[in-house]
Structure formats: structure tokens, C-alpha cells
């Protein structure tokens, strides 16, 4: 759901009666940290939060605690070295499209 169909964030408001999706939606916002507190204080607090979570014991000792963005960062590093993996069917389709448009393919 998006726009006027996004369910309200408070329980006392009724959701829209004509939703366009299955109730899944996303919100992305950005705020200037220093509009709320000194940026260094925030960074120090976040470093403390990360250290606390990363040092937590897991149920399975073979697994570790990860924080948001960590897997994506690891993939980025790996793909900078080895490139982005492509699915053969997608490569074929893109090459067919490139041929049709008379541009260089993959």
C-alpha cells in the first residue's frame, strides 16, 4: 500500500476500506542528526549500541549477531573484487535486446 492507502500507525484510526495492496508498505526518511543532538554524541551512542549488540551471545555459537547494513557491506566488498553475478537467462535476454536495439551487448 502507498499514499492514501497506507494503514495508520496508530490503532485507534481505521485503515482505508479500499487498499490497493496486501498491507505491506515501506517508509524511508532522513533527518539531520544535529537538529536533535550533537552529531558526535549520536555517533558515540551508536558505537556503544553496535558494540553491545555485537558482543551478545547467540543461541547458536556458530552464528554471530549482525547489524543493519553489515551483510550489504560484505556483498559490496566481495562484488567490487569479483563483480556482480548475473543469471544466464537475464544475460541472454539483455543480449537479445541489445541486438534488437543495435547496441553492444554483454
N, C-alpha and C positions, 0 to 999 in steps of 0.2 A: 504494500500500500504506500501511497505517496500523496503529497499535497494535502487536500482537504479530507482524504480518506485515512490518514494516519490515525490510529487509535489514540485517544488521550492518554497522558501519562499519569493521570490521577483516577482513582477508582470511582469517584462519585460522578464523573461525567460519562454519559452513554457513548459507546462507539458509534461511528457512522452506520446507517442502516443499509447503505449500498456500497460495500467495499469492492475495490477492483482487484484485490489480490487475496492471498491466503493469510493475511495478518502479519506478514514479515515485512519489516521496513528497516531502514538504516538512517542514522543521523551522523553527520560529520561536522564538527565545529572546531574553530580555532580561536584561542583567546591570547591576548598578550599577558604573559605571566606577571610582568612588572606592574600591571594595572591592579594587581591584587596583593602582591607582596614582593619584596626584593628578589630578583631573579636568582641570586646566589643562594638565598635561603631555600628557595624552592628546589634548586639543584641539589643542595646538601640533603634536604629531606628525601628527595627521590633516590639519591645514592644510598641513604640509610634504608629506605624501603626495599630497594633492589638487593642489598646485602642481606637483609633479614630474610627475604623470600628465598634467595639463592642458597642460604645456609640451612634451610629447613630440611628435615629428614623426610624421605619419601617412603611410602608403603613398600614399594619395590626398590631395593637398594641398587638395582642395575639401571634405574631411571633417575633423571635429575629434574629439578624444578627449572622451568623455562619461563621467561618473562615476555610480554608482548614485543614483537619485533625481532626477537632473537632468532627464530627459525628463518625468517625472511632475510636477515642479515647474513646468516650462514649460506643460504642459497645464492645470495648475491655474490658473495666471495667465491663460491665454487663456480658459478657461471661466468664470472669475469675471467677465470682461468680456462675452463673447459667449454665455454659457450652455452647457448640456450638450447636445450634438447627440443627437437622438432619431431612431430608424428609424421610418418611416411605418407599417410593418406592426405594430410594437410599440405605437405610439401608438393605432392602430386597435383592437388587442386590449385595451389598457388602458381605452379609452373604452367598449368593449362591456362590459367587466367592471364599470366604474363605473355604467353604465346599469342593468345587472342588479342591482347592489347598491344602486341608488338613491342614489348619491353623485355629487358634481360630478366631471366628467371633466377631461381636459387641455385 
